[in-house]
Every structure is written in C-alpha cells, then in structure tokens.
C-alpha cells in the first residue's frame, strides 16, 4: 500500500523546473513545490501473500487496487 504523489505529477514538476532553468532562472531562486494531489494504491495480491486482510472501507477509498 502506498499513499503519495502520482509519478506523472512529479515528472510534470521536474519539467517545470527544467524549463525555468533552461530559460536562465537561477536554480537557487526557484520555489520549493509541494504536491497538491495524492493517491492511495493498494496491492491486494501482495497483501494476500502476506496474509493481510484489507478492510472493504479502505479498498473503497483507494484510487487504484492492484489485484
């Protein structure tokens, strides 16, 4: 199970930084970006392999369930 920023958003933020640096902005002057989107991903196959029962309410809240 993981709760964090989607990789697509992290790559997008890296692209924004790279574009600013390519345009001549000093990297030290760039603001620290914080994620605004998060996703919950649950790997049921691995949970079952470890004998972990995932509650149905948690599964309902997950953005992605890997079976």
C-alpha positions in Angstrom: 0.0 0.0 0.0 1.2 3.5 -0.8 -0.1 7.0 -0.4 1.8 9.6 -2.3 2.1 11.9 -5.3 1.4 10.3 -8.7 4.6 9.9 -10.8 3.0 11.9 -13.6 2.7 14.9 -11.4 6.3 14.5 -10.1 7.6 14.4 -13.7 5.5 17.5 -14.6 7.0 19.4 -11.7 10.5 18.4 -12.8 9.7 19.6 -16.3 8.6 23.0 -14.9 11.9 23.3 -13.0 13.9 22.2 -16.1 12.1 24.7 -18.3 12.7 27.6 -15.9 16.4 26.7 -15.6 16.7 26.4 -19.4 15.3 29.9 -19.6 18.0 31.2 -17.4 16.5 31.2 -13.9 19.0 30.5 -11.1 18.0 27.2 -9.5 18.5 28.7 -6.1 15.8 31.2 -6.9 13.2 28.6 -7.7 10.5 28.0 -5.1 10.0 24.6 -3.4 7.0 23.0 -5.0 4.7 20.8 -2.8 2.4 18.2 -4.2 -1.3 19.0 -4.2 -2.5 15.7 -5.5 -2.1 12.3 -3.7 -3.3 8.8 -4.5 -3.8 5.7 -2.5 -2.8 2.5 -4.2 -3.3 -0.9 -2.6 -1.7 -4.1 -3.9 -4.1 -6.9 -2.9 -2.0 -9.6 -4.4 0.9 -8.8 -2.1 -1.4 -8.3 0.9 -2.9 -11.7 0.4 0.6 -13.2 0.1 1.4 -11.8 3.5 -1.9 -12.9 5.0 -3.1 -9.3 5.4 -6.9 -8.7 5.2 -7.6 -5.2 3.8 -10.9 -3.8 5.1 -13.5 -3.1 2.4 -13.8 0.6 3.5 -10.1 1.1 2.8 -10.5 -0.6 -0.6 -13.4 1.7 -1.4 -11.3 4.8 -0.7 -8.3 3.6 -2.8 -7.6 5.3 -6.1 -6.2 2.1 -7.5 -6.4 -1.5 -6.4 -3.9 -4.0 -7.9 -5.3 -7.5 -7.9 
